[in-house]
Amino acid sequence: METYDVVIVGAGLAGLQVSRLLAENDLRVLLVDRKSSLSRSVHTTGIFVRRTLEDFSFPEDCLGPVVRDVTLYSPARRKLELQSPHDEFRVGRMGRLYKRLLDDAICAGIEWMPSTQFVECSETSDGSLLTLKRRESTEVVRTRYLVGADGATSRVAAALDLDQNREFIVGVEEVLEAVPLDGRPRFHCFLDTRLAPGYLAWAVHDGEQVHIGVGGYPERFDPVESLKEFRNSLRGILDLSNVKLIERRGGRIPVGGVLSQIANSRGLLLGDAAGAVSPLTAGGLDPCMRLSKYAAEVIVDYLRNGDVDALKPYSGDLFRARFVSRLWMRRVLATVRSPHLIEIGCAMMRLPVFHSFARHVFFGRGSFPDMNHMNPMGELKSTNTVTSAPQI
């Protein structure tokens, strides 16, 4: 039976980063994913915000052009134009990026097991026994620690008796090419309680690709039909007459905030599995990067010293406290169904004080806190954390 220091289930952005970091600390790491190729069935739009791009390094050819401009549309399609002096957003070419990050992780020493499904695990005196299904065969491996980076409906969370996401929106989008760009690269964001109840519809044109999508609470709309209707409504905004469809994407996005219990002595959760997504804007790539880096530090400390107290700082309750305002605003968005109220809110955002708030939502640097150090009480100390401004 193969024995590993850490087994990571899920090779998205979180799983790829934490696996590499752990391997670079001389741990024996196994990374498994149910997909045969990481470029298939990508679920995220892949919007990287300025703070992430400043703090983390990505291959240049895996990122689209810079976007500084946002147009916010009210239900009646009245515009609010927002422009930043900074390079605010870049859309990742996620299939290409995943492949590159996987190559880096393999070079660091991880073992890679694609086309593999996590089935179950059982506790042992020094970790867990995992049952993994590979096409027609089943394997059992031993691990000292298990990491669940397996998405919003994590099977690892259930197996480890950790918390699971309960509140979701669903998103579906098309990635297109050969769309003429009129003006500068731009994010078009649409507030529409019918087409995107509780969230928004979007058309992101970075000059190379266009992502057109809708998101909302699944019990209140049909995502596929909404996307079709939304796409047809974009005439006059984007010329979609001769487009080339690259791929269709879809999936669940947890919006209930970071889960309370995301770690124990047998394993921990990362990314969407941990609910590490902005409750307000559903942005998850920046939290994913920061939480993965911190998780690697915590795991290395725990496995080297064997002290369960090393896991205490990896606390969902501690992280969750940084998102109180965004959780409150998520509740507001979930309950407001009147397009007239949203229209009034959009009109108010044209006033100077509320216009500043709109800029703060789209261009503010607040996101998941940096977790560079912990004080003796287990509280976060961060040198560049801004918690008041949610990001897209």
C-alpha positions as CSV (number, residue, x, y, z in Angstrom):
1,M,0.0,0.0,0.0
2,E,1.3,3.4,-1.0
3,T,1.8,5.9,1.9
4,Y,1.7,9.7,1.5
5,D,2.2,12.6,3.7
6,V,-0.7,14.4,2.0
7,V,-3.3,13.5,-0.5
8,I,-5.1,16.3,-2.2
9,V,-8.4,15.7,-3.9
10,G,-9.2,18.2,-6.6
11,A,-6.8,19.8,-9.1
12,G,-8.2,23.3,-9.5
13,L,-6.4,26.4,-8.6
14,A,-6.4,25.6,-4.9
15,G,-5.3,22.0,-5.2
16,L,-2.6,22.8,-7.7
17,Q,-1.0,25.5,-5.6
18,V,-1.1,23.7,-2.3
19,S,0.3,20.5,-3.8
20,R,3.3,22.4,-5.2
21,L,4.0,24.3,-2.0
22,L,3.8,21.1,0.1
23,A,6.1,19.2,-2.3
24,E,8.6,22.0,-2.1
25,N,8.7,21.4,1.6
26,D,9.9,17.8,1.0
27,L,6.5,16.1,1.7
28,R,5.3,13.2,-0.4
29,V,2.2,14.5,-2.1
30,L,-0.5,12.8,-4.2
31,L,-2.8,15.0,-6.2
32,V,-5.9,13.3,-7.6
33,D,-8.7,14.6,-9.9
34,R,-11.7,13.0,-11.5
35,K,-10.9,14.6,-14.9
36,S,-8.4,13.1,-17.4
37,S,-7.4,16.6,-18.6
38,L,-7.5,19.8,-16.5
39,S,-8.4,21.9,-19.6
40,R,-11.8,20.1,-19.8
41,S,-14.9,21.2,-17.9
42,V,-13.5,24.4,-16.5
43,H,-16.0,26.0,-14.2
44,T,-14.7,29.5,-13.5
45,T,-14.8,32.6,-15.6
46,G,-11.2,33.1,-14.3
47,I,-11.3,36.8,-13.3
48,F,-8.1,37.8,-11.5
49,V,-8.2,41.1,-9.6
50,R,-5.4,43.6,-9.1
51,R,-4.5,42.5,-5.6
52,T,-4.1,38.9,-6.7
53,L,-2.0,39.9,-9.7
54,E,0.3,42.1,-7.5
55,D,0.8,39.4,-4.9
56,F,1.1,36.2,-6.9
57,S,2.9,35.3,-10.1
58,F,1.2,33.8,-13.1
59,P,2.6,33.0,-16.6
60,E,1.9,36.0,-18.8
61,D,0.6,33.9,-21.7
62,C,-2.1,32.4,-19.4
63,L,-3.7,35.9,-18.8
64,G,-5.7,38.0,-21.1
65,P,-5.3,41.7,-21.7
66,V,-5.7,44.3,-18.9
67,V,-9.3,45.6,-18.2
68,R,-9.8,48.9,-16.5
69,D,-13.4,49.8,-17.5
70,V,-16.7,48.6,-16.1
71,T,-20.2,49.4,-17.2
72,L,-23.0,48.6,-14.8
73,Y,-26.5,48.4,-16.2
74,S,-29.7,48.8,-14.2
75,P,-32.8,46.6,-15.0
76,A,-33.9,49.3,-17.4
77,R,-30.4,49.2,-19.0
78,R,-29.4,52.6,-17.8
79,K,-25.6,52.8,-17.7
80,L,-23.2,53.6,-14.9
81,E,-19.7,54.0,-16.3
82,L,-16.7,53.2,-14.0
83,Q,-13.0,53.5,-14.9
84,S,-9.9,52.8,-12.9
85,P,-6.5,54.4,-13.3
86,H,-5.0,51.0,-12.4
87,D,-4.8,47.6,-14.2
88,E,-7.7,46.1,-12.3
89,F,-8.6,42.8,-14.0
90,R,-7.3,40.1,-16.2
91,V,-9.2,37.1,-17.4
92,G,-7.2,33.9,-17.0
93,R,-7.0,31.3,-19.8
94,M,-7.8,28.7,-17.2
95,G,-7.2,25.5,-19.1
96,R,-3.8,26.6,-20.1
97,L,-3.0,28.0,-16.6
98,Y,-4.1,24.7,-15.0
99,K,-1.8,22.7,-17.3
100,R,1.1,25.1,-16.5
101,L,0.6,24.9,-12.7
102,L,0.3,21.1,-12.9
103,D,3.7,20.9,-14.7
104,D,5.2,23.1,-12.0
105,A,3.7,20.8,-9.3
106,I,5.1,17.7,-11.0
107,C,8.5,19.3,-11.3
108,A,8.3,20.0,-7.5
109,G,7.8,16.3,-6.9
110,I,4.1,15.6,-6.6
111,E,2.6,12.4,-7.9
112,W,-0.3,13.0,-10.3
113,M,-3.3,10.6,-10.6
114,P,-5.9,11.8,-13.1
115,S,-9.2,10.1,-13.9
116,T,-9.5,9.3,-10.3
117,Q,-12.5,9.6,-8.0
118,F,-12.4,9.9,-4.2
119,V,-14.8,7.3,-2.8
120,E,-14.3,7.3,1.0
121,C,-11.9,7.4,3.8
122,S,-11.5,5.7,7.2
123,E,-9.6,6.9,10.2
124,T,-6.4,5.2,11.3
125,S,-4.1,5.9,14.3
126,D,-1.8,8.1,12.1
127,G,-4.1,9.5,9.4
128,S,-6.6,7.9,7.0
129,L,-7.0,5.1,4.5
130,L,-8.5,6.4,1.3
131,T,-10.4,4.5,-1.3
132,L,-9.9,5.8,-4.8
133,K,-11.6,4.6,-8.0
134,R,-9.6,4.7,-11.2
135,R,-11.7,3.7,-14.3
136,E,-12.1,-0.1,-13.8
137,S,-10.0,-0.5,-10.7
138,T,-10.0,0.6,-7.1
139,E,-7.0,1.6,-5.0
140,V,-6.5,2.0,-1.3
141,V,-3.7,4.4,-0.1
142,R,-2.6,5.7,3.2
143,T,-2.1,9.3,4.1
144,R,-1.1,11.3,7.1
145,Y,-3.3,14.2,6.0
146,L,-6.1,14.7,3.5
147,V,-7.0,18.0,1.7
148,G,-10.3,18.6,0.1
149,A,-10.0,21.0,-2.8
150,D,-12.9,19.2,-4.6
151,G,-15.3,22.1,-5.1
152,A,-18.5,23.5,-3.7
153,T,-20.1,20.1,-3.0
154,S,-17.1,18.5,-1.5
155,R,-17.2,14.8,-0.8
156,V,-14.0,15.1,1.3
157,A,-15.9,17.5,3.6
158,A,-18.5,14.9,4.3
159,A,-16.0,12.2,4.8
160,L,-14.0,14.2,7.3
161,D,-17.2,15.4,9.2
162,L,-16.3,19.0,8.3
163,D,-18.9,21.7,7.4
164,Q,-20.5,21.7,4.0
165,N,-21.8,24.5,1.8
166,R,-25.6,25.0,2.0
167,E,-26.2,28.2,0.0
168,F,-25.4,28.4,-3.7
169,I,-26.0,30.3,-6.8
170,V,-25.5,28.7,-10.2
171,G,-23.7,30.2,-13.1
172,V,-23.5,29.3,-16.8
173,E,-21.5,31.1,-19.5
174,E,-20.2,30.9,-23.0
175,V,-16.7,31.7,-24.0
176,L,-16.6,33.3,-27.5
177,E,-14.0,34.6,-29.9
178,A,-14.1,36.8,-33.0
179,V,-16.2,39.4,-31.4
180,P,-15.3,43.0,-32.6
181,L,-14.1,45.2,-29.8
182,D,-15.7,48.6,-29.7
183,G,-13.5,50.8,-27.6
184,R,-11.4,49.6,-24.7
185,P,-11.6,46.1,-23.0
186,R,-14.6,46.3,-20.7
187,F,-16.7,44.4,-18.2
188,H,-20.4,44.8,-18.8
189,C,-22.4,43.9,-15.6
190,F,-26.2,43.7,-15.7
191,L,-28.5,43.8,-12.7
192,D,-31.7,41.9,-13.7
193,T,-33.9,40.1,-11.1
194,R,-35.5,37.9,-13.8
195,L,-32.5,36.8,-15.9
196,A,-30.1,36.7,-12.9
197,P,-32.0,36.6,-9.6
198,G,-29.8,37.4,-6.6
199,Y,-26.7,37.9,-8.7
200,L,-26.0,39.4,-12.1
201,A,-25.4,38.8,-15.8
202,W,-22.1,39.7,-17.4
203,A,-20.3,40.1,-20.7
204,V,-16.6,40.4,-20.3
205,H,-14.7,41.5,-23.4
206,D,-10.9,41.7,-22.8
207,G,-10.0,42.3,-26.5
208,E,-9.3,38.6,-27.2
209,Q,-12.2,36.6,-25.7
210,V,-15.7,37.4,-24.6
211,H,-17.4,35.6,-21.6
212,I,-21.2,35.9,-21.6
213,G,-23.0,34.5,-18.6
214,V,-25.7,34.6,-16.0
215,G,-25.9,33.6,-12.4
216,G,-28.5,33.4,-9.7
217,Y,-30.4,31.3,-7.2
218,P,-31.3,28.0,-9.0
219,E,-34.8,27.7,-7.6
220,R,-35.7,31.1,-9.2
221,F,-34.6,30.8,-12.8
222,D,-33.6,28.5,-15.6
223,P,-29.9,29.3,-16.3
224,V,-29.7,27.9,-19.8
225,E,-32.9,29.7,-21.0
226,S,-31.8,32.9,-19.2
227,L,-28.4,32.8,-20.9
228,K,-30.1,32.4,-24.3
229,E,-32.3,35.4,-23.7
230,F,-29.5,37.5,-22.3
231,R,-27.3,36.8,-25.3
232,N,-30.1,37.9,-27.6
233,S,-30.5,41.1,-25.6
234,L,-26.9,42.2,-26.2
235,R,-27.5,43.4,-29.7
236,G,-26.4,47.0,-29.8
237,I,-23.8,46.3,-27.1
238,L,-21.8,43.5,-28.7
239,D,-21.7,42.3,-32.2
240,L,-22.3,38.5,-31.9
241,S,-23.2,37.9,-35.5
242,N,-20.1,35.9,-36.5
243,V,-18.7,34.6,-33.2
244,K,-16.8,31.4,-32.6
245,L,-17.9,29.4,-29.6
246,I,-14.9,28.1,-27.6
247,E,-16.7,26.4,-24.8
248,R,-19.6,26.4,-22.4
249,R,-19.2,26.4,-18.7
250,G,-21.4,26.1,-15.7
251,G,-21.4,25.2,-12.0
252,R,-22.4,25.9,-8.5
253,I,-20.9,28.8,-6.5
254,P,-21.1,28.8,-2.7
255,V,-22.2,32.2,-1.4
256,G,-22.8,31.5,2.3
257,G,-19.3,32.6,3.3
258,V,-16.4,30.7,4.7
259,L,-17.6,27.6,6.6
260,S,-17.0,27.5,10.3
261,Q,-15.3,24.1,10.7
262,I,-12.9,23.6,7.8
263,A,-10.1,21.6,9.5
264,N,-9.4,18.8,12.0
265,S,-6.6,16.4,12.8
266,R,-7.3,14.3,9.7
267,G,-7.7,17.0,7.0
268,L,-8.8,20.4,5.9
269,L,-10.7,22.2,3.1
270,L,-9.7,24.7,0.5
271,G,-11.2,27.0,-2.0
272,D,-14.9,26.5,-2.9
273,A,-15.0,23.4,-0.6
274,A,-14.3,25.7,2.3
275,G,-16.8,28.3,1.1
276,A,-13.9,30.7,0.5
277,V,-15.8,32.9,-1.9
278,S,-16.9,36.5,-1.6
279,P,-20.6,36.2,-0.4
280,L,-21.4,39.4,-2.2
281,T,-19.6,39.1,-5.6
282,A,-19.0,35.4,-5.8
283,G,-15.3,36.1,-6.5
284,G,-13.2,33.2,-5.4
285,L,-9.8,33.2,-7.0
286,D,-8.1,35.7,-4.6
287,P,-9.4,33.8,-1.5
288,C,-8.3,30.6,-3.2
289,M,-4.7,31.7,-3.6
290,R,-4.4,33.2,-0.1
291,L,-6.1,30.3,1.7
292,S,-4.0,27.7,-0.2
293,K,-0.8,29.4,0.7
294,Y,-1.7,29.6,4.4
295,A,-3.0,26.0,4.4
296,A,0.4,24.8,3.2
297,E,2.1,26.5,6.0
298,V,-0.3,25.1,8.6
299,I,0.0,21.5,7.2
300,V,3.8,21.6,7.2
301,D,3.8,22.8,10.8
302,Y,1.3,20.2,11.9
303,L,3.0,17.2,10.2
304,R,6.5,18.2,11.3
305,N,5.6,18.9,14.9
306,G,2.6,16.7,15.5
307,D,0.9,19.4,17.5
308,V,-2.8,19.6,16.8
309,D,-2.8,23.2,18.1
310,A,-1.0,24.1,14.8
311,L,-4.4,23.7,13.1
312,K,-6.3,26.1,15.4
313,P,-5.4,29.3,13.3
314,Y,-7.0,27.6,10.3
315,S,-10.4,28.6,11.6
316,G,-13.4,29.2,9.5
317,D,-15.0,31.3,12.3
318,L,-11.9,33.5,12.3
319,F,-11.9,34.1,8.6
320,R,-15.7,34.5,8.5
321,A,-15.5,37.4,10.9
322,R,-13.8,39.4,8.1
323,F,-16.9,39.0,5.8
324,V,-19.7,40.2,8.1
325,S,-20.7,43.2,5.9
326,R,-20.6,41.1,2.7
327,L,-22.7,38.4,4.3
328,W,-25.3,41.0,5.3
329,M,-25.3,42.4,1.7
330,R,-25.7,38.9,0.3
331,R,-28.9,38.5,2.4
332,V,-30.2,41.8,1.0
333,L,-29.5,40.7,-2.6
334,A,-31.2,37.3,-1.9
335,T,-34.4,39.0,-0.7
336,V,-34.7,41.9,-3.2
337,R,-36.8,40.7,-6.1
338,S,-38.3,44.0,-7.3
339,P,-36.6,45.5,-10.4
340,H,-38.0,48.9,-9.3
341,L,-36.0,48.8,-6.0
342,I,-32.9,47.9,-7.9
343,E,-33.5,50.7,-10.4
344,I,-33.8,53.1,-7.5
345,G,-30.5,51.8,-6.1
346,C,-28.8,52.2,-9.4
347,A,-30.0,55.7,-9.7
348,M,-28.6,56.5,-6.2
349,M,-25.2,55.2,-7.3
350,R,-25.0,58.1,-9.8
351,L,-24.8,60.4,-6.8
352,P,-21.2,61.2,-5.7
353,V,-21.3,59.4,-2.4
354,F,-22.8,56.3,-3.7
355,H,-20.8,56.4,-6.9
356,S,-17.7,56.1,-4.7
357,F,-19.3,53.0,-3.1
358,A,-19.8,51.5,-6.6
359,R,-16.1,52.1,-7.4
360,H,-15.2,50.6,-4.1
361,V,-17.1,47.4,-4.9
362,F,-15.5,46.9,-8.3
363,F,-12.0,48.4,-7.7
364,G,-11.4,48.1,-4.0
365,R,-8.6,46.0,-2.7
366,G,-10.5,44.2,0.0
367,S,-10.6,40.5,-0.3
368,F,-9.5,37.5,1.7
369,P,-7.0,38.6,4.4
370,D,-3.3,38.0,4.2
371,M,-2.4,35.5,6.9
372,N,1.3,36.2,7.3
373,H,1.4,35.9,11.1
374,M,-0.8,34.8,14.0
375,N,-0.7,36.3,17.4
376,P,-0.8,34.1,20.5
377,M,-4.6,34.5,20.7
378,G,-5.0,33.0,17.3
379,E,-6.1,36.3,15.7
380,L,-5.0,37.3,12.2
381,K,-2.4,40.0,11.8
382,S,-2.2,41.3,8.3
383,T,-0.1,44.1,6.9
384,N,-2.1,44.9,3.8
385,T,-5.6,43.7,4.5
386,V,-8.6,45.9,3.5
387,T,-11.8,44.2,4.7
388,S,-14.4,46.8,3.9
389,A,-14.4,46.6,0.1
390,P,-15.7,43.4,-1.6
391,Q,-14.2,42.5,-5.0
392,I,-15.9,41.1,-8.1
